[in-house]
Every structure is written in structure tokens, then in C-alpha cells.
Amino acid sequence: MFTGKSILVTGGTGTFGKKFTERILSAYPEIERLVIFSRDELKQSEMSYRFPEEKFPQLRLFIGDVRDKERLYRAMEGVDVVVHSAALKQVPACEYNPFEAIKTNILGAQNVIEAAIDRGVKKVVALSTDKAAAPINLYGATKLCSDKLFVAANNFKGNREIKFSVVRYGNVMGSRGSVIPYFLKKRADGVIPITDERMTRFNITIEEGVELVLYALEHMWGGEIFVPKIPSYRITDLAEAIAPGCRREIVGIRAGEKLHEEMITETDSLNTIELTKYYVILPSAQLWDVKEFIGAFGGKPCAPGFKYSSDTNNDWLGVETIRELIKRHLDPLCLA
């Protein structure tokens, strides 16, 4: 799939970008270039030590911001595939700095789309979030706008051979700013702050997130939103897995936070196809033959009234499973 191709990753020094880079350089050594596009020079420097030039000559580190269309245009010269993972993601920060979130998450998405079209890119996959489904906070709202932009980009690409699709998934286990590192830190204080004992969340490992992007790049027709079938956990089970001896303090739900997350709303389900490992939300404006798409993938339409929510999920992580996943994907000694 990537032989002789050039790939650009926006936000390439983040949790996803680093794992994606590791996977691409190890599994696809025949690529022409892997361009890491991000605004953080320190993180790029750290990546250069982790992936030294003498061993990975395909890697390029490109300082830039998705808010800067001209810089994106320059970075995409000769690029075949773009994975767009750059975003402002912290819910409280986006609530307090709404215009900054809009500039990066919405206007930045538009810049990526236009630069990709103008530069002759063939495939673009954008990363989304469960918070974009029926959003109640600004981060989710900006990511919903971003999703709409990438889906609609297939309508105005003209006669260019380019496809735009989206992948949407839940909380990445151990990602920066997420609840697991926070609980691990608070464990030392002997008190774990719980927003609400009823709270549930989806869970995905970063490796599964990378697999989803690779699946989308290989199978995309353009305009789909790919959603993985992943387990949920209860916040109380997470607290028990990380800090079984600690006291729990109920602190209340933060501004912009939900009790339960959705990845497919009941309205979305009207255009959703179920595959073996994934759901696919089809574009509402028909871009290709849906029956042909279903036939190609062996999928089936979702039942009327279906929604994919963390509290009604059929797949749940128990305390011991959560603990083993944390040891496997973060640090074997972190729960010692």
C-alpha cells in the first residue's frame, strides 16, 4: 500500500503520531518519505533521537502549524497520503479558549483539505473523537465541524483523484491528559477524585487506533466515518484497578463533560453499516453506490433505533482486565 509513497502526519509528535511513526517505519520500510508535521520543536528533537536519520532516512521533521496554509502547502509537496491528527483536544482548555480551538480544529482542517487538493494528494484520513457525536462541549463541536468538512471535501474535489475519510474512536488508553495517567498520579495522594460514579467511557489502545487508520487508508471509498467496535469501562472500575486502597472523592462533572459518550447517534445509525470489527457511517449525500459498498465489505445496515453509546455497549472491561491492559500498554511496573 505504501511502496514508493510519501506520507504526511499532522500533529505527528503526539501520542498517535509517535505510535503511527513507529508502525510505519517498522512495517513499511519501502515508503519514500514519512513527514512529521508539528509545531513543537522539542518533541521533534526527541523523535529524531528515537528514530535517528542514519537508521530511518525516510523520516522528515517539518515544523509548522495547521493554521498556516502556506506552510502546509509547502510540506505537502510530493505527498501521496495525509493523516490529520493535529488538534486542540483538552476539553477545559477549549472551553476557556474557544477561538483558539476553532482556529486549529476547524480552520486548520479546512487548510489541510485545500492544501491536499491543490498538492495532488491521493488519500486523506482525519482523526475524530467520540465527543463529536451529539457534542455538548466546544471541543466536540469543533471536531464535528471538522468531520463535516472532510466528508464534504469529496463533493468539491473536482476531477482530482483524492479521497477524504474520517476515523472516530474513544478515549485512548494512557494518552496525554487522559484519566489513567491522572489517576496514577493521584494514587500517591491516597484520594482518587471521581466526577460521577455512574460515568462510563469507551476504551481503545493506541495500537488499535493505528490499526483503524491503516484499515481506513486501505479500504476507504471517500466520505465514510469509520468507527471501531471497542469495549467500555466504568469509572469506578478504573479507579479500583489503579488504586484499590485509596479513598474516592466525588467532585462532580466538569463543564462540557458527559456521563456517557456516544460514537454513533440514533440519527447517524440511519446511514450506518455494521462490519465485523467496525461500523461505517456513510455520507448522507450519496457519493457512490451504497449497495455496491455493502456487497464489497459484506456488511449490513444497522437496525432502526440503534445507537453506539458507552453505557449500552455489549463489551465491558472488568477491573482485572483494565489492570492488565494498563500494565501492557503503559508500564509493567506502574501498578506494582
C-alpha positions in Angstrom: 0.0 0.0 0.0 2.8 2.4 0.8 5.6 1.3 -1.6 7.3 4.4 -3.0 4.7 6.6 -1.4 5.1 9.7 0.8 3.0 10.1 4.0 2.5 13.3 6.0 1.1 13.2 9.6 -0.1 16.5 11.1 0.3 16.6 14.8 2.9 13.9 14.3 4.6 14.3 17.6 1.5 13.5 19.7 0.5 10.1 21.2 -1.0 8.9 17.9 1.8 10.3 15.7 4.6 8.7 17.6 2.9 5.2 17.5 2.0 5.6 13.9 5.5 6.6 13.0 6.9 3.5 14.8 4.4 1.2 13.0 5.1 2.7 9.5 8.9 2.7 9.8 8.9 -0.9 11.1 6.2 -2.4 8.8 6.6 -0.4 5.6 10.3 0.3 5.1 9.7 0.7 1.4 8.0 4.1 1.8 9.6 7.1 0.1 9.1 9.6 3.0 7.3 10.0 6.3 6.8 13.6 7.1 6.1 14.6 10.7 4.4 18.0 10.6 4.0 19.6 14.0 4.7 22.9 15.8 6.7 21.6 18.8 10.5 21.7 18.1 11.3 19.9 21.4 9.1 16.9 20.6 10.6 16.7 17.1 14.0 16.8 18.5 13.1 13.9 20.9 11.7 12.0 17.9 14.9 12.5 16.0 16.8 10.7 18.8 14.2 7.9 18.9 14.3 7.5 15.1 17.8 8.5 14.0 18.4 9.6 10.4 21.1 7.0 9.7 18.6 4.2 10.5 15.5 5.9 9.2 16.4 8.1 6.2 12.7 8.2 5.2 11.8 10.3 8.2 11.4 14.1 7.7 10.7 16.5 10.6 8.8 19.6 9.4 8.0 22.5 11.8 4.6 24.0 11.1 1.1 24.7 12.3 -2.1 23.6 10.5 -3.3 27.2 10.9 -0.7 28.2 8.4 -2.0 27.1 4.9 1.2 28.2 3.1 3.3 26.1 5.3 1.0 23.1 4.8 1.2 23.7 1.1 5.0 23.5 1.2 5.0 20.5 3.4 2.7 18.5 1.1 4.9 18.7 -1.9 5.1 15.2 -3.4 2.9 13.8 -0.6 0.5 10.9 -1.5 -1.2 10.3 1.9 -2.1 12.7 4.7 -3.1 11.5 8.2 -4.6 14.5 10.1 -4.2 14.1 13.8 -3.4 17.7 14.8 -6.0 19.3 17.2 -6.5 21.1 20.4 -8.0 18.3 22.5 -8.3 19.3 26.1 -12.0 20.0 26.9 -11.4 22.6 29.7 -8.8 24.4 27.6 -11.1 24.6 24.6 -14.0 25.8 26.7 -11.8 28.6 28.1 -10.1 29.4 24.7 -12.9 28.9 22.2 -11.4 30.9 19.3 -8.1 29.1 19.6 -9.9 25.7 19.3 -11.8 27.0 16.2 -8.7 28.2 14.5 -6.9 24.8 14.9 -9.7 22.3 14.8 -12.0 23.9 12.1 -9.9 26.4 10.1 -6.9 24.1 10.4 -9.0 21.2 8.9 -10.0 23.4 6.0 -6.3 24.3 5.4 -5.4 20.6 5.3 -8.2 19.9 2.8 -7.4 22.7 0.5 -3.6 22.1 0.6 -4.2 18.4 -0.1 -6.4 19.1 -3.1 -4.0 21.6 -4.5 -0.9 19.4 -4.0 -2.4 16.3 -5.6 -2.6 14.1 -2.5 -4.5 10.9 -3.1 -5.8 9.9 0.3 -6.6 11.9 3.5 -7.8 10.3 6.7 -8.7 12.6 9.6 -8.9 11.6 13.3 -12.1 12.4 15.1 -13.4 11.7 18.6 -16.5 10.3 20.4 -17.1 13.8 21.6 -18.0 14.8 18.1 -21.2 12.7 18.3 -24.0 14.9 19.8 -21.4 17.3 21.2 -22.1 19.3 24.3 -18.6 20.9 24.6 -16.7 23.1 22.2 -14.0 20.5 21.5 -16.7 18.1 20.4 -18.4 20.8 18.3 -15.2 21.8 16.5 -14.4 18.1 15.8 -18.0 17.6 14.4 -17.4 20.6 12.1 -14.1 19.1 11.1 -15.7 15.7 10.3 -18.3 17.5 8.2 -15.6 19.4 6.3 -13.6 16.2 5.5 -16.7 14.3 4.4 -17.9 17.2 2.2 -14.5 17.7 0.7 -15.3 14.7 -1.5 -18.0 16.9 -3.2 -15.7 19.7 -4.3 -12.5 17.9 -5.2 -13.4 18.3 -8.9 -11.9 15.7 -11.2 -8.9 15.1 -8.9 -8.2 11.6 -7.7 -8.4 12.2 -4.0 -10.4 10.6 -1.2 -11.2 12.0 2.2 -12.4 9.9 5.1 -12.6 10.1 8.9 -11.9 7.7 11.8 -13.7 8.2 15.1 -12.8 6.5 18.4 -13.0 6.8 22.1 -10.5 7.5 24.9 -7.0 6.3 24.1 -5.6 4.3 27.0 -2.8 6.3 28.6 -2.8 9.3 26.2 -1.5 12.6 27.4 -4.0 14.4 29.6 -6.3 11.4 29.9 -7.8 9.9 33.0 -5.4 6.9 33.5 -2.2 9.0 33.9 -4.2 11.3 36.2 -5.4 8.5 38.4 -1.9 7.1 38.6 -0.6 10.4 39.7 -3.4 11.0 42.3 -2.9 7.5 43.7 0.2 8.8 45.6 -2.1 11.2 47.5 -4.4 8.4 48.7 -7.5 10.0 47.2 -9.0 9.4 43.7 -11.3 12.2 42.5 -14.4 10.7 40.8 -16.6 13.1 38.8 -19.7 10.8 39.0 -19.9 7.1 39.9 -22.3 6.4 37.0 -19.8 7.6 34.4 -18.7 5.3 31.6 -16.2 5.6 28.7 -15.1 3.8 25.6 -11.5 2.5 25.6 -9.1 1.9 22.8 -5.4 1.3 22.8 -3.1 3.4 20.7 -2.2 0.3 18.7 -5.8 -0.3 17.8 -6.1 3.4 16.8 -3.2 3.0 14.4 -4.8 -0.2 13.0 -8.0 1.6 12.4 -6.3 4.4 10.4 -4.4 1.8 8.3 -7.7 -0.1 7.7 -9.3 3.2 6.5 -6.4 4.0 4.2 -6.6 0.6 2.6 -10.4 0.4 2.3 -11.8 4.0 2.0 -14.1 5.0 -0.8 -14.3 8.6 0.4 -16.8 10.2 2.7 -17.0 7.5 5.3 -16.6 7.8 9.1 -15.0 4.5 10.4 -15.9 3.6 14.0 -14.3 0.7 15.8 -16.1 -1.8 18.0 -14.3 -1.3 21.3 -15.1 -2.0 25.0 -16.4 0.3 27.7 -15.4 0.7 31.3 -17.0 2.2 34.4 -15.0 5.0 36.0 -15.4 3.2 39.4 -13.8 0.0 37.9 -10.9 2.1 36.5 -10.3 3.6 40.0 -10.4 0.2 41.6 -7.9 -1.2 39.0 -5.4 1.7 39.6 -5.9 2.5 43.3 -7.8 -0.2 45.1 -6.8 1.1 48.6 -7.5 4.7 48.0 -10.5 6.8 49.2 -12.7 8.1 46.4 -14.0 11.6 46.5 -17.0 12.7 44.4 -16.1 16.0 42.8 -18.9 16.5 40.2 -18.9 16.5 36.4 -16.7 19.2 34.8 -18.1 21.8 32.4 -18.6 20.2 29.0 -18.4 16.6 30.2 -20.9 13.8 29.6 -21.9 10.9 31.8 -21.6 8.6 28.8 -20.0 9.0 25.4 -21.5 8.2 22.1 -19.8 7.3 18.8 -22.9 6.7 16.7 -26.1 8.6 17.5 -29.5 7.2 16.7 -29.8 9.6 13.8 -26.3 8.6 12.5 -27.4 4.9 12.6 -29.8 5.5 9.7 -26.7 5.8 7.4 -24.5 3.2 9.3 -23.2 -0.1 8.1 -22.0 -2.8 10.5 -18.9 -4.8 9.6 -17.2 -7.5 11.6 -14.8 -5.2 13.5 -16.1 -1.7 12.6 -19.1 0.4 11.9 -19.1 2.7 8.9 -21.2 5.9 8.9 -21.9 6.6 5.2 -22.1 10.1 3.8 -25.6 11.5 3.9 -25.2 12.9 0.4 -24.6 9.8 -1.8 -21.1 9.8 -3.4 -21.2 6.2 -4.6 -23.4 3.1 -4.8 -24.3 2.1 -1.2 -25.4 -1.4 -2.2 -22.1 -1.9 -4.0 -20.3 -0.8 -0.9 -22.2 -3.2 1.3 -21.6 -6.0 -1.1 -17.8 -5.3 -1.2 -17.5 -5.4 2.6 -20.1 -8.0 3.5 -21.7 -5.5 5.9 -25.3 -5.0 6.9 -27.3 -1.8 7.8 -27.8 -1.1 11.5 -31.2 -1.8 13.0 -33.6 1.1 13.4 -33.1 2.9 16.7 -29.5 1.7 17.1 -27.0 3.9 18.8 -23.5 3.2 19.9 -23.0 4.5 23.5 -20.5 3.7 26.2 -23.3 2.9 28.7 -25.3 0.5 26.5 -22.2 -1.3 25.0 -22.2 -5.1 24.9 -18.4 -5.3 25.6 -17.1 -4.3 29.0 -13.7 -4.2 30.7 -13.6 -5.6 34.2 -11.2 -4.5 37.0 -8.5 -7.2 36.3 -8.7 -6.7 32.5 -8.2 -2.9 32.9 -5.2 -3.5 35.2 -3.6 -5.9 32.7 -4.1 -3.5 29.8 -2.6 -0.7 31.8 0.5 -2.8 32.6 0.8 -3.9 28.9 0.3 -0.6 27.2 1.7 1.9 29.7 4.3 0.5 32.1 4.5 -3.1 33.5 5.6 -1.6 36.8 3.1 1.3 37.1 0.7 -0.7 39.2 3.3 -2.6 41.2 
